[in-house]
Amino acid sequence: MGRKKIWPKAGILAGGFIGAVVGMIAAFILVNRSNKTDHPIRLTAKRSIQIGKNILSLLHSIAEIAKGNS
């Protein structure tokens, strides 16, 4: 019984940690590329919307995987 109560917390912590690491890697890549090209990072509204849609699509895919395991 105790194991069923622990895994959701562990899953949330692991997911949060993985998300933080991936976000830091993405930021490192953007800053590193900006430094190499000597151009500032420009994020347009159109590009921001595309990134947001991709993130929502990824979350939807993860939710579909979880739904299939029920």
HUCOR-V973998 format. One record per pair of residues at least 12 apart in sequence whose C-alpha atoms are under 8 Angstrom apart, sorted by sequence separation. I is the first residue (numbers start at 1). J is the second residue. D is the distance in whole Angstrom. If there is no record, write none. Layout:
i=I j=J d=D
i=I j=J d=D
This chain:
none
